[in-house]
Amino acid sequence: MTETTQIPLKSKDFYRTIFNKYDRNKDGLISLNELIELIESREYEEDIPQYCVRKILKLHDYNEDQQLNFEEFHEMINNPDLQYVFGHYINRYINWIIPRRQHPSRTVTDGLYEEEYSCYPPAVGMIILSLIQVIIFCVDEATEHDSTRSATGPAAIVFIYEPSKRREVWRYITYMFVHIGIFHLLINLLVQVLLGIPLEMVHKWWRVLLVYSAGVLAGSLGTSIVDPTVKLAGASGGVYALVTAHIASIIMNWNEMSYPIAQLLLFLLVAISDIGTAIYNRYVLDINEHIGYAAHFAGALAGLLVGINVLRNLSVTRTERVIWWVSMVTFSVLMGICVVWNLAWKSYFPREV
């Protein structure tokens, strides 16, 4: 006797996420090729013949346009009659689309976040930014040998954050293009590429660039208040924004991720250990670095708050909406305080030249 498969019903938002993922050209329709890609995406290439997929499409293509709109797609996924189309394969197909609950602490959407990784469009935002930083470093180094160690090259003079030149407002952002020595450059490049590209593959380059830029700006504004005499060079504010952006993504996609607790602890460990090292170097060892703990901490905080606001949330809950608003208000208030402080309390800072 053939056992009947009961397909659990989920909210339309759940299926909308799957539909949007495989609607590659974003025309609001699933074509035959896109449906084939969906079914074959978990190594079913040798299991399901194409004529079966065509049969599925035909059964649910009510307007006969050779494509499925969302309503047709939703009915297809929840149609128990699919059992008659290609036998036991539907069990495997449905178990992927709607995973079984394997543990009380896991949800039916566990692993959905990992399914969102895509190389289309290419994740090149951090790569292009890194190339610009390399070019600027080479220009300074070629103009005057070893000038990058003292930040005296032509680009450094224009871009570095100088407390006494705060009226040149571009310096609050452009200091990220200047690095003190090759080691400083390589570390930042390595970290921002390794952390930035995975984020871009899920959230797209422009969201990641917004988070990165917010971290850079917060790093200079935070340092100007906590350490008003310190110059800034390097992209650590942006890099730490990427670290905590991963934390923000984990928080907002907790139920859609595999092993979110382990991922969260890993990124927290990285952020806390490095910020702690920066504080130790600054106040215990008295190492006067161009990059201080304030830029690290402010960049990390900005990455968390802005990441919650701009990175993708695959399934929005009421609690996450509250977190979204709290983070947006908190970031706006903190940035507002920093800007007003820099504009209104001029006596707090070194005299401008």
Sequence and secondary structure as in RCSB ss.txt:
>XXXX:A:sequence
MTETTQIPLKSKDFYRTIFNKYDRNKDGLISLNELIELIESREYEEDIPQYCVRKILKLHDYNEDQQLNFEEFHE
MINNPDLQYVFGHYINRYINWIIPRRQHPSRTVTDGLYEEEYSCYPPAVGMIILSLIQVIIFCVDEATEHDSTRS
ATGPAAIVFIYEPSKRREVWRYITYMFVHIGIFHLLINLLVQVLLGIPLEMVHKWWRVLLVYSAGVLAGSLGTSI
VDPTVKLAGASGGVYALVTAHIASIIMNWNEMSYPIAQLLLFLLVAISDIGTAIYNRYVLDINEHIGYAAHFAGA
LAGLLVGINVLRNLSVTRTERVIWWVSMVTFSVLMGICVVWNLAWKSYFPREV
>XXXX:A:secstr
           HHHHHHHHHHH TT SS EEHHHHHHHHHTTT TTTS HHHHHHHHHHH TT SSEE HHHHHH
HHT GGGHHHHTTHHHHHHHHHS    STT  TTTTTTGGG   SS   HHHHHHHHHHHHHHHHHHHSTTGGGT
T SHHHHHHSB GGGTTSTTHHHHGGG  SSHHHHHHHHHHHHHHHHHHHHHH HHHHHHHHHHHHHHHHHHHHH
HSTT  B SSHHHHHHHHHHHHHHHHHTGGGSSSHHHHHHHHHHHHHHHHHHHHHHHHTS    SS HHHHHHHH
HHHHHHHHHHS  SS  HHHHHHHHHHHHHHHHHHHHHHHHHHH GGGS    
